[in-house]
Amino acid sequence: MTKTTIDIQAFINEHPFTRYQWMILALCFITVAMDGFDTAIIGFIASDLVQEWGVEKSALGPVMSAALVGL
């Protein structure tokens, strides 16, 4: 059995990203960004939710925690 050595840098240089791979990378980025968006925005709208829903601030604890379940 012979061992073959592969030069990773040369392999990467010889095989650049295709359009399909760039599209997949962009979709993954958008997915991660949108997943984090709901977590970030809930802090900004919490006071409006308290007023709109007519609940105590302490009642929003489960709502704030539920945003992290998907992470």
Backbone torsions as a table, in degrees:
resi	resn	phi	psi	omega
1	MET	NA	127.2	179.6
2	THR	-99.9	147.2	178.0
3	LYS	-101.3	129.0	179.6
4	THR	-105.4	130.7	177.4
5	THR	-95.8	131.3	-179.7
6	ILE	-112.4	128.1	175.2
7	ASP	-85.2	105.2	-174.7
8	ILE	-61.7	-42.9	-179.2
9	GLN	-60.3	-43.2	178.9
10	ALA	-66.7	-38.9	179.0
11	PHE	-61.5	-44.7	-180.0
12	ILE	-65.1	-40.9	179.9
13	ASN	-66.2	-31.0	-179.0
14	GLU	-81.6	-18.2	-177.0
15	HIS	-126.3	79.9	179.5
16	PRO	-69.9	165.0	178.2
17	PHE	-60.8	138.9	174.1
18	THR	-89.4	170.6	178.6
19	ARG	-61.4	-38.3	178.9
20	TYR	-61.8	-43.7	-180.0
21	GLN	-66.4	-38.1	175.9
22	TRP	-64.0	-37.9	178.7
23	MET	-65.1	-43.7	178.3
24	ILE	-62.5	-42.6	178.1
25	LEU	-61.3	-43.1	178.9
26	ALA	-64.4	-42.1	178.5
27	LEU	-64.2	-39.5	176.9
28	CYS	-63.9	-42.8	178.6
29	PHE	-61.7	-45.9	-179.9
30	ILE	-62.9	-40.1	179.2
31	THR	-62.2	-46.5	179.8
32	VAL	-66.2	-40.5	179.4
33	ALA	-63.7	-43.4	179.9
34	MET	-70.1	-31.8	177.6
35	ASP	-66.0	-38.3	179.1
36	GLY	-80.3	-20.4	-177.8
37	PHE	-62.1	-44.0	-179.1
38	ASP	-64.2	-35.3	178.3
39	THR	-67.7	-39.7	-178.9
40	ALA	-73.2	-38.0	-172.9
41	ILE	-78.1	-23.9	-176.5
42	ILE	-62.1	-31.8	177.4
43	GLY	-66.9	-30.9	-179.8
44	PHE	-78.7	-29.6	-176.1
45	ILE	-100.6	1.4	-176.2
46	ALA	-59.3	-44.5	-178.7
47	SER	-65.3	-36.2	176.7
48	ASP	-67.7	-36.0	177.4
49	LEU	-64.5	-40.3	178.8
50	VAL	-60.2	-45.3	-179.8
51	GLN	-69.4	-44.9	-176.1
52	GLU	-67.4	-43.2	-177.0
53	TRP	-86.1	-15.0	-179.3
54	GLY	66.6	40.9	-180.0
55	VAL	-116.9	166.2	175.6
56	GLU	-75.5	156.4	178.8
57	LYS	-61.4	-34.8	-179.0
58	SER	-65.9	-24.2	179.5
59	ALA	-71.8	-16.0	179.5
60	LEU	-82.2	-6.2	178.7
61	GLY	-53.6	-51.6	177.9
62	PRO	-62.4	-33.8	178.3
63	VAL	-65.5	-44.4	179.1
64	MET	-63.9	-39.8	-179.1
65	SER	-71.6	-33.3	-178.2
66	ALA	-64.0	-28.0	178.8
67	ALA	-64.5	-27.0	-178.5
68	LEU	-85.5	-10.2	-178.6
69	VAL	-62.9	-39.2	-179.4
70	GLY	-70.5	-18.4	-179.6
71	LEU	-76.3	NA	NA
